[in-house]
Amino acid sequence: MLERYSRYIPEIIVIGIIISASVLFVRYGIVGNYEIFVDPEAGSGSARQLIAEDALACEWDDAPYLFVSDNVFSPLIYYSHIFPALGSLILALIVWKSRNRQLVNNIFVLLAGTFITWCLFDLILWAEKDPNAIMFFWSALIYLDLLIYLFAAYLLYVFVTGKDAPPTAKFLGLGLFIPFLILAPTSLNLTGFDYTNCDREAIEGALWHYAYLIEIFITIGVVGYAIYALRRTLERSKRIQISLLATGITLFLLAFNSGNIVGSFSEDWAIAQYGLFGMPIFLGIVMYLIVQFHAFRVRVIATSALVMSLWILLFSVLLLETMESARPIIVITLFFFALMGYLLVVSVRKEIRQRELIELQEKELEVANREQESLLHFISHEIKGYLTKSEAGFAAIAEGDYGAIPDALKTMSRSALAEVRKGVATVMEILDASNLKKGTVSYEKKTFDFKATVEGVVAELRLSAEEKQIKLEFSASDGSYTVTGDEDKLRHHAVRNLIDNSIKYTFTGGSVRVWLSRTGNTIRFTVEDNGVGITPEDMGKLFTEGGHGKDSLKMNVHSTGYGLYIVKKIVEGHDGKVWAESEGQGKGSKFIVELPAT
């Protein structure tokens, strides 16, 4: 029951935020319904009049671009917001655009997106002078604050276990979040706007203190769960990854929470900006996990990602105006330069080692393939020689070259001759596949009637079909079917192979239909049966070297797995193409060959 309803929790949270934020917007952004605290000594007049006079006296600047104005008095504020936000955006895009849409990737993107939104909202608070806008964005930050902590804890759990959180944990998160959805539009969130000074600050209520308390407990929970997970994890590599990610998340949450708490109780929000630098540390650890351990299964050239991060650091220095303001920023930039530089060196070294290893393995594989092919040819030729001699001997006995023999011996020799010929065909199939792979097969191409070739093969295989009570049909639409190619190879390795396969993989009493058609300069040869069909899993193995289907040997114990591979190579050697179609197991199959007409 819980699992069933837990699927709707994301929708509940999203809808709840939309409704609650809409009430916030109406109350603060449109109506302006909040208490204004002014200096009692400011004089007489309405609060709005005093606000207008105070705004002029404080020389507040307009913010035409929301977060760009002279109200932001220190470059550190821009640096502390834009640098972590851009870093989060780039890494989130890298993780999101990877081909692996696994849950842990999605959670990381949600965490980064929530943090980026928080940074933008907070920058607006620094730049904006309109009390209505400040009250709205400040009150909305409470949703983002708690979501950051919930997503961080969720990320660690999924990273450790590789599976989704249990329904009870999801409902616990929902239970923590619902009071904020309900109480955010009330005065428990923000008690009013402080106009006793020029700082343009809202006054936080009890709901914010409750939020900080929850965030502390979530941080403690993250640390506790990380310790628990490390004790239960035996694999060294996984333990290192858990330790790194848990450390990064903990440092980020502690820095973020301490910055908010210090700002709230000391009312010195400039100091609180240093709390945002926990995010770049967390991002650096995530980047290291991606580079060193391929965490999040991100397929990306790690060096490029790291270089881009260094560009962000360099760009952020452009925000500096004076040497005095530059010192703390340069120290922070230097620290992250050292971290990113180390990761860059590790990444490059690892990629070089991997490249060297791949090159070595390619050379070893090439030598092994050559030796395997030589051994295969030697064995196949030897076996072929023995089988050929046996074939000649049994044929001579069966045809009476050694005089009259008993009927029992004649029957035995004919049966043995048939089995030996199957063995010769198997060996020849393996040899042909090897030669086709090496590209040593030559074609004696000439113009011939492809329709006559197909008709001849159908006639040869009709007896095999009748033995299984399979109805074998052939038809051809009007037109010329002249092609230029090696008739012998197309006959034996393409046409015969496909029709023979359909007979073998069709149940007794079934049917195999063969037909030819021509469209423009393309001749299409089709073999369709109502046999065992092809599963999606087996479809990927067709036309590959040694590509057996899952149950193919149950229907044809003599299958080598090279037949369709040879068909593909022969057809492609004639500038054609071949493919298979099937609706699934037990629903028959269709093989189509297209060749250029002459």
N, C-alpha and C positions, 0 to 999 in steps of 0.2 A: 504493500500500500504506500509506504513512505517513498519507495523508489519510483513509483508511478507518478506521484505528485511532485517529486523533487525536480522533475524535468521542466516544470513551469516556473521554477524560482528565478532564473534570469529574466524572464518576461515580467514577472511580478516586480522585480527590482527596477527594471527599466521604466515600466508604467508608473510605478510609485514615484520615481525621481521626476518624471515628466510632470505629474500632477502636483507634487510638492513644490517643484521649482517654478511652476506656473503661478502658484499662489504667492511665492516669494516675489516673482516679477511684478505681479499686480500690486502687492502691498508696498514694496520698496521702490520698484522702478517706475510705476505709473502713479499710484496714489501718494506715495511718500509718507506712509503711515508708520512713523516711528518717533521715539522721544529724542529730543535734541538737548544736550547738556551744554549750557553756555556759562560764561564767566559772570557771576552775580554782579561784579563791578563794571560790567561792560556798558551799563547804562539802560535807559528805558527803551521801549519799543518791542515789537513782536520778535519772536525767534527768527523768523525768515529775514526780517530786516537786519537783525544782528549778524546773520550768516552772510548776507550780501556785503555788509560793511567789513566783516572779518576776512572775507575772501579777498577784498581789495587790499586790506592791510597786510595780509600774508603774501601777497603778490603770487598767487597760484597761477600756474600756466594751464592753458587748454591742452587737451590730449586728442588731437584730430585723428590719430592712428591708434587709439585705445591705450597702447602701452608705450608710446613715444611722447615724452614731454620733458620740460625742464624741472618738473616736480621730482623726477628721479634724480636725487642730488649726488649719487655716488655711482661710478662705473661698476663697482663691485656688485651692485644690485642687478644690473643687466648681465654681468658676467656669470653670477651665481644662478641665474634663471636660464639664460639662453644657451650657455655651454652644456649643462646637463640635459636640457630639453632637446637640443640638436643631436647630442650623442644618443639619447634615447630614441629619437626618431629614426636615425640611420640604422641603428642595430635592430630596431623593431621591423623596419622595412626589409632588412636582410633576412631576418628570421621568418617574416611573413611571406616573402617572395620565394622562400625555399620550397622545394617540391613536397616537403613533408608537412601535411596539415594535421600533425598530431596535437593532442590536447595541450601538452606542455608548451608548445610553440604559441598556441592561441592565447594561453593564459599570460605568457610573457608579453605578447603584443598588447593585451588589455591592460596589464600593469604599466607598461611604458606609455600607452595612450592616456591613461588616467593621470599619470605624473606630468605629462606634457600639458594636459588641460589645466592641471593645478598651477603649473608655472605661468601659463598665460593669464589665468584669472588673477594670480597674485601680482603679476606685473601691472595689470590694469589698476589694482588697488594703489600701487605706488605712483602711477602716472595720472590717474583721473582726479579731477577736483569736484565733480558733481557728487554730493552726498548720497543721492538716490542710487547712482551706479555703484558707489563704494559699498553701500549697505547690501545691495543685491548680490554682487560678486563675493563679498566677504561671507555672507550667509550661505551661499552655494558651495563654498569651499568645504563645508563640513561633510557633504556627501563624498567628495573626492578624497578627503583625509581618510575616512574609514575604509573606502574601497581600496585604497593603496595598500592598507594593512591586510585586508581580507585577501586580495589577489596575491600578495607576497607569501602569505601562509599557504594558500592554495597551490601556488607554484612549487614550493618546496615539497609538499606532500606528493603531488603528481610526479615530480622529478624523481623522488625517492622510490615510489611504488610502481610507477609506470602505468597507473590506472586512475580512474576518476575518484573523487572523494566520496565517502559513503553518504547516503541520504541524511543521516543524523547530523553529520558535520555541516551539510548544506543548510539544513533547517536551523542549526545553531547560528550560522552566519546571517540567515534571514532574520532570526529573532533579534540579533544584535543591531541590525540595520533598520528594522521597522520603526523603533522609537524616534530615530532621526528623521524619517520620512514624515512622521506625524508632527513632531515638535519643532522641526526646522523653521516653519513659518511663524512661530510664536516668539515672544520676548525671552524665552529661555535660551534661544540661540544667540541673538544680539539684543542687549537691553536698550541700546540707543546709539546715537552718534555724538562723539566727543568734540565739542566746539570750544573747549576751554583753552585750546592752543592751536598751533598751525600744523599739527601732524596729520590731520584728516584721517582719524582712526575711529573705527567702530568699537563699542565696548562689548566684549564677549560675555555671554551669560553662562549659567550652570551647565547647559548642554555641552558646551565646549570642554568644560572641566571633566564631564562624564566621558566625552570622546577621548580625551587624553588618557584617562584611566583605562579605558578599554584597549587603547593602542599599546599601553604598557603591558597589559596582560597578554595581548596577542604576541608581542615581542618575546615575552617570557615563554609563551607556548611554543614559539618557533625554536628557541634555544633548547627547550626540553625535548621537543620532537626530534631535533637533529641529533641530540645525544642518544636518544632511544634508537633511532635509525642506524647510527654508527655501531651501536652494540650488536645489532641484529644483522649487520652486513659483514660478510666474510671477505668478499672480493676486494683486493687492495685498491684497484683502479676506481671502483665505485665508491669506496670509502673516501678517497681523496676528492672525488667530485662532490660528494655530499658535504664534506667539510668545507670546501671552497664556496659552494653555493650558499650554504647556511651562514658562513662567515660574512659573505657579501650582503645577504639579505638582512642579517642582524645589524651590521654596521650602518646600512642604509636606514633601517627603521629607527635605530637609536639616534642617529644624527638628525633625522627628520623630526622625530618626536621631541628631542631635546631643544631643537631650534624653535619649534612652535611653543613649547612650554616656557622657555626663557623669554620669548617675545611676548607671550600672553601675560605673564606675571611681572616682568620687569618693564613692559611697555617700550622696550628698546628693540624694535623689529629689525634694525640694521645688523645687530649682532646675530640675529636668528638666521640671516642669509647663509652663514657658514654651514648650517645644517643641511643645506641642499647639496653640498659636496659629497654626501654619502652616496648619492646616485651614481656619479662617475666611477667611484670605487666599485660599486656593485656591477656597473656595466663593464668595467675592466676585467673583473673576475669572470663574468659571463663570456666575454670575448676570449679570455684565456681558456675556458672550458671548451669553447668552440674550436679554437686552434689546436689545443693539446689533446683533447679527448673526443672531438667531433660531437660534443653535446648538442642537443636539440636537432641533430641530424641535418645541420645546415651545410649545404653544398655551395661553398663560396670560396673564392680565393682570399684567404684570410689576410694576406699582405695588403690587398687593396683596401679592405675594411679598416685596417690599422692605419694606413697612410691617410685615409679620409678623416680618421679621428684626429690625427696630428694636424691636418688642415684646419679643423674646427678650433683646436687650441691656438693656432697661429692667428686665425681670424678674430678670435675673442680678444686678443691683445690690442686690436685696432680700437677697442672701446675705451682704451686708456686716454686720459687727458693730461694728467700731471704725474710727475715721478713719485710724489708722495702717495697717490692713490695706486700707483703701479706696483709698489713693493709687495703687498700681500698677494696681488694677482699673479705677479711674476713667480713668486714662491710656489703658489698653487699650480701654475702652468708648468713650472720646472718639474714638480713632483709627477704630474701626469705625463709629461714628456718622457721622463725616466721610465715610468711604468709601460707606456705604449712602445717606447724604444726597445725595452726588454722583450715584450711580446712580439715585436716585429722581428727581432733577431731569432727568437725561438721559432717563430713561424717559418722564416726563410730557411733556417737550418733543417727544420723538419721536412719542408717541401723538397729541399735538395737531397736529403737522405732517401725520401720516398722515390724521387725521380731516379736516383742511382740504383735503388733496389729494383724498381720496375725495369730499368734497362738491363740489369743483370739477369732478372728473371726471364725477360724476353729472349735474351741470348741462350740461356739454359733451356728454355722451352723450345726454341728453334732447333737446338742440337737434339733434344729429346724427340721432337717430332720427326726429324730426319732419320734418327736411329729406329724409331718405331715404324716409320714407313718402309725402311730398308728391311727390317725384320718381317713386317707384314708381307712384303713382296716375296721375300725368300720363302717364307712358310707357305704362302698361297701358291706360288709356282711349284713348290715341291708337292703339295697336296694335289694340285691340279694335275701334275704328271702322273701321280699314282692313280688318281681317279680316272684319268683318260685311259690308262692301260687297263684298269678294271672294266671300264665301259666297253673297250674294244673286245676284251675277253668274254664278257657276258653277252655282248651282241653276237659274237661268233657262235657261241653255244646256242643261243636262242634261234639263230637263223640257220642252224644245221651245218655249219662249216666243218664240224668235227664228226659228221655223220649222224645217224639216227640216235636219238636219246629218249629216255623214258618221259612220259607226259609230265610226271611230277617234277623232274629236273628241268624240263622246258618251262613250266610255270614258275618255278623258283628263279630261273635265270632271267626271265622277263621281269619279274618283280624286282630282282636285284638290279637289273639294268635301269629300271625306272628310278630307283632310289639313288643310284650312282649319278644319273643325269641331274637329279635334284641337287646333289652335292656339288657337281660341276657348276651348275647355275649359281649356287650360293657363293662359291669361290670366285667366279667371274664377276658377280655383283660387287663383292668386296674389292676386287682388283680394279674394276671400273670406277668405283667411288674414289679410290685412292688416286687413280690417274686423273680423274676429273678435278679433284682437289688441287693437285699439283699443276694442272693446266697442260698436261702432256698428251691429251687426247686430240687427235687430228680428225677433221671432217672431210669426207669426200662428197662435196656438194654437187648436186645436179638437179635438173628440173624433173619433177615426177608428179603423178596424180595422187594427192594425199587421200582422196576419197577411196581409191582402189586399195591403198595401203590399209586403211581402217576396215574396209569390207573384208579384206583378207585375214586380218587379225581376229575379227568377230567370227569368221568361219572356223578358224583354228581353235578358238576357245569355246565354241558352241557345245562340244562334247563335254567339256568340264562343267559347263553350266547345267547341262541336262542331267549329269550325274547327281547334282544337288537339287534337281527339279526346279531350277531357276530359269525364269523366262528371260532370254537375252534378245533384245530388239535393237535394230539399227535403222536409222532414217537419215535422210539428207535433203535439205531444200535445194531447189534448182540453182544451177550456177556452176562456175568453174572452180575447182579446188586444187589448182596447180601451185606447188610451192617449190622453192629451191632449197635443197638441204641434203643431208645424209639420210637417205631413206632407211637404210639398215638400222641406224641408231635410233631414229624416230620410231620405227616400227617396233623394235625389240625393247628399247629402254623407256619409251614414253607411252605410246599407244597401248602396247601389250601389257605393260606394267600397270597402267591405270585400270584397264578393263579387268585384268586378272585379279587385282586387289579388290575391286567391287564384288567380284564373284566370291572371293574368299571370305569377305566380311559381310556377306548377305546370308541370312538364314535360309534353310531349306524351304522351298516353296515361294521364295521372294522373286524380285524382278530387277533386272539391270537394263537400263535404257541408254543407248549410245546414239548421238546424233551430231550432224555437222550443219553449220550455218555460215553464211558469209555476209559481212557488212562492209561495203566499200572494199578496201584493200586488206581486210583482216578476216582470216578464217578462224572460226571458233569450233573447237572439238570438245564435246561435253559427255561425261559419263555420270549417270545418276542412278542411285540404287535406293532401296528401302531397307537397308541393313542396319548395322549397329549404331550408325551415326558417330558424331565426333563431339566430345565434350569441350567446353571452352578451355579447359586445362590442356587437353591433348592438341587443340588447334595450334597452340604456340610451338609444339614440338614437330609439327608436320614439316616436311621438306628440309629437315636438319639432319646432319650426319649422325647415324645411329639413333634417330629419334623414334623410339617406340612409344606407342600410346599406352595408357595405363593398363588396359585389358587386351591389348592387341595379340599377345602371345597365347591367350586363351582360345582365340579364333584361328590363329595361324602360328603353330609352334615353330615353323621354319623361317619366320620373319627375321631378317637381319637388321632392319631399321635403316637400310641404305637405299631401298627402292625409290621412295619419293625424293630423296636427295639427288639421286641420279636423274630422275625425271626433270627436276628443276634445272640442274646443270645442263642437260641436253637441250631443253627448251630454250634456256637463256643463250645457249651457244648458237641458236638459230634466230636470235633477236626476238624471241617470243616471251610470253609470261604464263605462269600457271598459278592457280590458287584453288582453295577448297571452300565449300560452303556447307553448313549444317545447322539445323535448328536445335541440335543437342543429342544427347544419348538416346538411342532407340528410334530416332526420327530420320534415319537415312542420311546420305551425304551426296554431294555433287562436286566433281572435279572438272575444272575448266582450263583448257589450253588455248591460247591465242597465238597464231603464227601469221607473219606477213605473207600475203598472196603474191604470186609472181604475175 
